[in-house]
Amino acid sequence: MGRISRRAMLATTGLGVLSAGVPAAWGGGVGEPRTGEQESGDPRGGALPLEEYQPESMLQVKEAHVSRARYPVIDFHTHITFSAHAVNGVALGAERVYSGTPQGLLPVMARTNLRAMVNLTGGFGEGLRDSVHRLDRSYPGRFYSLTEPSYNLFGQSNYPQLQADAIVEAHRDGARGLKILKTLGLYLREQTTTGPLVKVDDPRFDLMWEACGSLNIPVAMHVSDPVAFFRPINRFNERYEELHRHPDWSFASPEYPSNAEILAARNRVFARHPKTQFVALHVGNFAENLENVSANLDRFPNMHVDIAARLNELGRQPRAARRFFDRYQDRILFGTDATPHGVEYPQQLFGDALYQIYFRFLETDDEYFDYAPAPIPPQGRWRISGIDLPDSILHKVYNQNAARLLNVTV
Ligand SMILES: [Zn+2]
């Protein structure tokens, strides 16, 4: 079963903008992934390196194919543009690089019922204006760009006011909100790229948060990272393979604050700026602990979450996840972290295959399926089950909640 669905996903991916971008790791070429039955070798097995282990599930269960979402979708979390110039994890220049073009994106959007993509990393200044011009204004209602902090100004003594003014200017230029990358808390330093780390609740950002509240634009906030990234990269780490491939993603060093410290600082920001609407991305950056996310949603009425790149977590606790969606149905946004040509991170690879997995998770009660279009689950070796949401909740999660926050119509 798993083999068939992978082949189907390959076929749809091949039709999309990503025909040149099918991950090399899939092996075997498009349409013909290798299978165990075809492989020769010692039939009694033997020692096997972990990275070569690709167990094929023998479980026979139903497979729903949801190629189109039941309601038009606003994907609140995508990356169509990136900073062209970052130093030690801090974006410093206005210039953008584009990971995709509207011509490449729109056919996938049409097939999957994706009404709009929110390009979180729209940058600032000239780069933002260019992104708004090429995306938002050229295709009204299909793309929305957010701005980002001007960390290049951080060293200036009047940074708080300069940054607040930059938000007002970005809003005038068409930005629909502010995006915070994990730069804040994990990369930005006193001398911008050197010195001690700057805390998430540093008062120098207070005017920036307030400006967003006054303009009634949301702040999409990624702080911290999966808990496993703060643990040593060893045999006990459930994300070992991923961290082994990307050791630079690890924050398991005394140099960094803990996940708990970062989230506590973030919570102080939520508390201090009650008129500003915050979207705590990636299920509040703590999908491993829905009880904690729920407690924070209860404490902070100005907090919302998206589900981007966390199907691996939500789908391995489907009953708790379903209760979470029932309870916070007005504050959960659809998001994927989709990145055109993001072949390095299959869980973010923009294309039909990625969206179909999200739709299957939200709309069906299918069990034990892959959470990413990849032969080996990239964010931990497990599979997920769907949560079968009713229409009323699907509608809110697919577009209503995001439309309300962004002040747009669907
Ligand atoms: Zn992202």
Residues whose N, C-alpha, C, O or C-beta is under 5 A from the ligand:
A	BS01	ZN	D337
